[in-house]
């Protein structure tokens, strides 16, 4: 038996044959001029037509997807029409181009390489977009060549998909009825691949070096909780997979009222983006929405959406949660979500640039108009609408945002805590805001100075890092101080991926977090584990995690106190 160790991102134990992700589209031959009878103009039109076809195909797939999958496909479709890629390719066609004339396929290939290299040079989030460019490049070349687009391998039997990493557009369309588990040698716990695997409920392990070389058809055992992949599994592994299948069936439901064993309420909310997402979350028992992402109304367009369009988009979510809390995040543009009318894609380090709330200073008016649309949608529905701003770093920013929200007619305004400064000064920040929501994905990467998309940094980009947990505690302590001074509650929630880990959810509860928001698929598992604990027991687990020197020891110490995790294969 050969074992591979990585980072587990979705619990589950399965046995199945490996199918390797097919090789990408082959590089077109160099040194070949324009085809006989072709002209620069005709080849240029072929490139533009292929770009439009790829974009249309991705948009069609996006229309049938939901949530994170839809967002990823829409963003990739936008990349397919990127002027830098298409215009750059057309410029490389003619005899006068540097290096001589090229075929349309070769021109697209070289242009894509140049754009990707430029993005890598920018670092951070923009470097991550380089993989998207190369994915789109392959799709356009395949379209030009009359070849099938890159994608998940076809199979008559369920399989474990192995790859170096997956393009977001491929991950977004995985079929859970055929793909038993996902294992990659690259990527990190907060990469698009990991986030979408969680949303699909697929057992997944990332950053497991060497899995891309496992021979096709090899039987493997995947333990998504432990982060391991083993070849040639025996009876023990088969029994573990069978036990998981049985226990996962027992986790099929959540009645919509999450309490600890002593009756202490910890509402479980859902992360959503569209009305369709909200419908599924409500059906799954979510007690409200802890994160409504609003970027979806703004993607794939060159202009700001009109007031009525925004009102309709937000109202489609509010309608599914009458009388319940819906926390809506204002536009989180910038970094990995650039918008042509709002953000500067030439920033040298977009992750530390003008993103989230900060775009209001660069483009005044967009935030106020969005708040007006949110307020109008709130008036037309009966949800308890709370609004929060991303990337707030100082008390002054908190005061400015809450002032804008109140002026728009929104009574409850809060902030995202994603940067250490907001956590460390939470008492001052929450003197101006009504609540805080911890975005643990960004909080972890900013605390550890580790890009959350990079596989080599996966160990650093772990929300179990004691430094991150201490910042969560600082936020909760600061909120308690602010609440005492104001004579009013200042609740702290978590809407990052950390909330979907049942063991970490217990720790967060013990640290003082009031609500947990996650992908709806995680609700039953988190509820089942929390229902076995009293608040003092959760506080004891939190103390163990805070006292640990490393993320690994924190996780091990807490899991040792929760035997139900092994019983359920979580």
N, C-alpha and C positions, 0 to 999 in steps of 0.2 A: 504493500500500500504506500502510495506517495501522497504527502500532504502539502497543501499550499495554504499559507496564512495571509489574510488580508483584514479588511475592516467590514464587519457585518453591518448592513444598513437596513435590512428587513428580516425579521425573524422567520424561521421556517426550516424544516428538515425534509429534504427530498432525495430520492435516488433516481437517476435517469441517465440516458446516454448523452454524451456531449455532441453538440453540433457547433462547429466553429463559424464565426461570422465570415461570409465570403470575402475574398480579397477585393480590394477596391478596384475601380475602373483603371485599366492599364494606361500608362503614360503614352500619349500619341507620339509617333515617330517625329524626330527633329530633322531639319534639313530638307523638308519636302515643301515645295512651293505650292501655289494655288492649283487646284485641280484643272484639268484641261477644260476649256470653255468657261471657266468661272472667272469672275471679276471681283475686285475688292468690294464693290457695292453689293454684289449678289451674296458673297460670303458673309459680309457684315449683316445683311438681312437674315441670313441663316442663324447667325449668333443671336440676334435680337429675338427671332422667332423661337429659338430653342429656350432662351431665357424666359420668354413669356409662357411657354408650354410648361416648363418646370415650375414656375411660380403658380400657374393655374392648378397644376396637379397637387402642389403642397397646400394651396388654399382649399381645394376640394377635400383633402384629407383633414384639414383643420376644421372644416365645417361639421365633420362627423365626430370630432373629438371634443373633450371637455377639459376644463380646469387647466392644470399645468401642461397637459399634452397639447391642448389647443394653443396655448400661448407659445409653446416652443415651435410648433408647426407654422404659426403665423409669422413669428420672427424669422424663421428660416426662409419662408416664402418672400419676405421683404428683402432678405439677403440675395435671393436669386435675381432680383432686378437692380442690384446695387450698381450705380453708375460707374464706380471705380473699376468694378470687374468687367462689365460689358463694354464700356468705352475703351478701357485699356486693351481689351482683346481686339476690338475693331482697329485700333491704332497699330497693332502688330501684324495686320494682314498684308499690307502693301509692300511692293518691292523696295520702297524707300525706308521701310522700317529697319531699325537696328538689327543686324543679323540676317536680313533678307526676308523675303515673303514667307508666310506660313499658311498652313491649312487652318480652317476655322477651329478644328479640334485642338490643334497645337497652340493657337493664339489664346484660346480660353484657358488652356492648361498653364501657360506661362503667366498670363494675367492673374489668374487665381493664386499662383505661387507668390507673385509680387505683392498682392494685397495681403495675403496671409503673413508674409514676412514683415510687412509694415505694421500690422496689428501686433505681432509678437514683440516688435521693438517698443511698442507703447507700454507693454507690461500689463499686469493686473487683469481686470475684466476684459479689456480689449484683446489681450493675448488669447483669452479663452475663445473669443469670436473667430480666431484663425481656424479652428477646427470646423466651424460652421461654413466658412468660406470654402474650405477644401471639400467639404461634403457637397455643397452646391456646385462647385466646379465639376466634380465627378458626375453629378446628375445632368449638367448641361452637356458635357462631353458624351455621356451615354445617349442623350437625346439626339445629338448631332450624328452619332454613329449608328443610330437605329438599334441600340442595345437596351436591355432591361435596366431600369434604374437600380442603383445599389439598394439593398434591403435585407430583411431578415430571411434566412434560408427557409425554403419550403420543406415540410416534413409530414409524413403520414402519421407519425407517432409523436407524443409529447417528448420534449428534450430539454436539456440544460444548455442554454446559450452561452458560449464563451467567446471573448473578444479582447483585444487590447483595450478598446473603449468603443462606445457606440456614439454615432452622430445623434444629436438630440431628435432629429426627425425620425430616426429609426426607433429609438427608445419609446417615442411617443405613440408608436403604432404596434407595440408588442401585443401579441394575442395571448392572454393568460391561460386560455384553454389549450394552447400548444406549448408555450414556454413554461417549464416547471420552475426554473430558477435562472438567475442572471449572474454570471461571474466575469469580472474584468481584471486585467492586470494594471490598468490605469484608473484614472478618476479618483475622486475623493468622496467622503461621506456627505458633502453638500453639493456635489456636482449635479448637473441636470439628470444624468443617468440614475444617480441614487435617489433623487427627489421623485422622479417619475416611477421608479421601481416601487417606492413606498406607496405612491398613489394607486398603483395597480395591485398592490398587495403581493408582489412577487418576492419570494426569498431571494436575497441578493447579497453578494460579497464583492467589494471593490478593492483596488490596490493590492490584489493578490498576485504578486510577481510570478510569471511562468505559466499561468492558466491558458494563455493564448497558444501555447505549444502542446497542450494535451491532445493526443491523437483523436481524430474524428471517430465517434462511435464508442469511445471509452466510457464505461459505466463509472459514475462518480456519485459521492455522497456530499451534499451541500448543507452546511449548518449556518443559516443566516444570522443566528444570534451570536454564535461563537466566532464567525468570520473565517470559517475553514472550508476547504474543499479537499476531499480525499478520493483517490482513484481506487478501483477494485474493492468496493465496500463488501463487508461480510454480513453475517446474520445480525450482529449487534446494530449495525447501521440501518439495515432493513427494518428492524424492529423499531428503531428510533423514528424512521420516516413514517411507519404505520401509526405509531403513537401520536405523531404530529398531525397526521390526517384526521385522526379521531378527535384530538383536543381542539383543532382549529374549527371543526364542526360545532363544538360546544361553545365557541366564541362568536357565534353567528349573530347574536342580537344584543342591543342596548336599549333599555326601556326609556331612557331620556331623563333620568334623575340620579346623578352620581353623588354618592355620599361615602365617607369613610365608615369603618365599622362602628364608630361611636356616634354616627349621625352628622359629623362635620361636613357641610356641603362644599364640593369642589366641582362646579359646573364644567362639563366637557363641551366645548364649542368646536366649530368646524372652520377650516380655512377654505374659502371659495373665491370664485372670480366672476361667475355668470349666474343667470337665473337657473340654468340647467344644473349647475353645480349645487346651487342652493336647494333645489328640489331633491336631489339625491342625499344631501346632508340632512335635510329634514326627515326624509324617509329612514335614514340611518339612526335617528334618535338624537341628533345634535341638539343641545339645549340653547343654541343660538349660534351666532357667527362671531368668531374672535378675530378674523382677518378677512375683510373683503378687499381684494386687490382691485384697483381701479385702472390699471394700465391697459386692460383689454379693450376699453373703449377708445384708447388713443393709438394702439398699435396699427401698423400697416396703413398709415396715412400721412400726408404732408401738412395737414392743417389741423388745428384744434377742433374736436367735435363740437357741434352746436349744443346749446343749452338743452333743448328738448331731447336730443339724442342721449345726452348724459342722464337726464332725468329718467328716461325710459330704461336705460341699462341698470341704474341703481335700484329703481323701483322693482325691477324683475327679481331682484334678490330679497328686498324688504318684504315683498308679498308672501314669501314662504315662511316668515317668522313673525306673525302678528303677536304683539304683546311680549316678544322676546328681544333680547339684546342683539344688535348687529353692529359690530365695530368696523367702520370703514376707514381704510387708509387712503389718504390723499396721494396724488400721483407720485410714484417712486421712480421718476425718470432719471436717466443718467447711468453711467457705468455700463452694466450688461443690458440696459434697456434704453438705448439712445433713441431720441425722437427728433426728426429733422427740424421741426418748428420750435424746439425747446432746448436741445442740448448741443454742446460743442464736442464733436467726435475727435477733434484734434488735441484734446487735453493730454498731456504727457502721462498722467496717472489718474484715470477716471474714477477709480475706487475711492480716491481721496480728493475728488474734485467737486464740481457743481452737480450734485445729485439730490434727489428727494426734496425736502423742504427748501434746500439752498437754491433751487431753481427759481424761487419766487423773487430773489434779489436780482437774478440775471434777466428774468422775463416777467416783470410785474404784471399782475392781472389774471394770469392763468389760474393761480390758486384761488383767488377770490371768486372767479367765475365757477370753478369747480365746487366750491363750498356753497354757492348760491344754488347750483343744480342739486347738490345733496340735500339741502334744506327743502327745496321744492318737492323732491321725491319723498322725503320724510313726512311732509304734510299730507301727501296723497296716500300714505299707508299707515299701518298701526304698529310697526316695529319700533322698539326703543333704540333709536339711532345714536350711536356714539361715533365721534370722528377723531382721527389721530394723524399726526404728521410724522413721516419717516425722517431719519437722520437729524434729529434735533440734538444739539450738542451743549447748549448753554441755557441758563434760566431766561436770558433776554429773548432767545428764540422761542422758548416755550410761551412766554408772555405775549409775544407778537402773534404767534399762531392762534392761541386761545382767544385773543382779542378779535382776530379775523373771523373765527368760527362763531363767536357770540354775536358779532355784528351781523352775520348771515342768518341768525336765528337758530343756531344749533346750541343747545344748552349744555351738552356734555362733551368737552374737548380734552384730549389727552395727547401723549407723545409716545413715539417708539423709543425704546432704549436699545440702541445698537452700537454705540461707541462708549468706551470706558468713561469719558468725561461726564456723560449723562448719568451713568450708574453711580459714580463717586460723588456727584453733587445732587443726588436724587431729591434730597430734602428741599433744596432750593428750587430745582426744576419743578417739583410737584407743589411748591407754594403757588404756582401759576396754573398748573394743569390739574384736571380732575382725576386722571388715572394714567397709568403707564402700561405699556405692553412690551415685553422683552422679545426682540428679534434675535434669537440665539444664534442663527446662522451667521449674521454679520457681526454680532457681538464677539463670537468666537474668533473670527478671522482678524478682527481689529485688535483684540486682546493679545492674540498669539503672533500677530504680524505674519500671517500665513494665508496666502490666497486659497480660498475654500474650494476652488476648482482643480487644484493641482494634486495629483495622486501622490507624488513624493512627500507632500506635506500633510498627508491624511492623518498621521498620528498626532500632529499638532492641532489639526482642525477637528478636534473632538470636544463636544460640549461637556464631557466629563472632566475636562481640565480643571483642576482645583482653582486656578486663577479666575476662570469664567464663573465657577460656582460662587466664589467669594464676591464677584461683582453682582451676581444675582441677589445674594444676601444683602449687599450694600444698598441695592435698589429697594428691596423690601423694607429694610431698616429705615432708609430715608423716607419712604412712603409713610411708614408708621409715625415718624417724627412730624412730617407735614400734616398728616391727618389729625394728630393731637393738637397742633397749633391752630388748625382751621376748624376743629370741631366737626369734621365731616370725613367720611371714608375717602381714602385714596387707594383704590384697589390696584394691584399689580397682576397682570396676566402674562402668559407666555404664548406666543403664536409661531415660534420657530420650530424647526424639526425636532428639537429636543423633547417637546411635549408628547411625541408619538412613541417614545421609548418608555414602556411601563415602569421599569426600574428607576429611570431618571425622573419620570413623572412623580414618583413617590418622594424623591429627594426634593424636587422643586416645591411640592406641597409642604414639606417640612421646613423649607427655607422661608415660607410665608407667601408663596404665590397663591392667588385667590381663584384663578380660572386657568384652564389649559385648552389650547386650540390646536387642532391637528387635521390631517387628512381623515375623512370620515371612516375609512377602512380601519383606522387604529382605535376607534372608540371602544369596541367591545373588549379588546385586550387590556387597555388602560383601565377601564372601569372594573374589570374582573380583579385585577391586582390591587387597585386602590381600595376596593371593598373589603379586603382582608386586613386592612391596617387601621389603627386609631391614629389620631393626630399626634399624640406623644411618640408613638412608634415611628411615624414619618419624620418627626423632628430628630429622633435618634439616628435614623438613616442619614439625614442631612448632616448631622454632626460628624458621622463617620466619613462621609464624602469630603467635607471641609478639612478634616484632619489628615487626609491622605496626601502623600507627596506627589503622586502622579495620577494621570487619568486612569491608567490600568489598575492601580491599586484601589482607587476610589470605586471603580465599577465592580471589582472583585469583592471588596468589603461589603458593598451594598447587596449584591446578588446573593452572597452567602447567607444573608438574613431573610431572603425571599425564596424559599424552596418552591413556591408555586410557579416560579418562572421555569424551572426545569420540568416540573410536572406538565406544564402547558407547552413546553418547547419554545419559550419566548426569550 
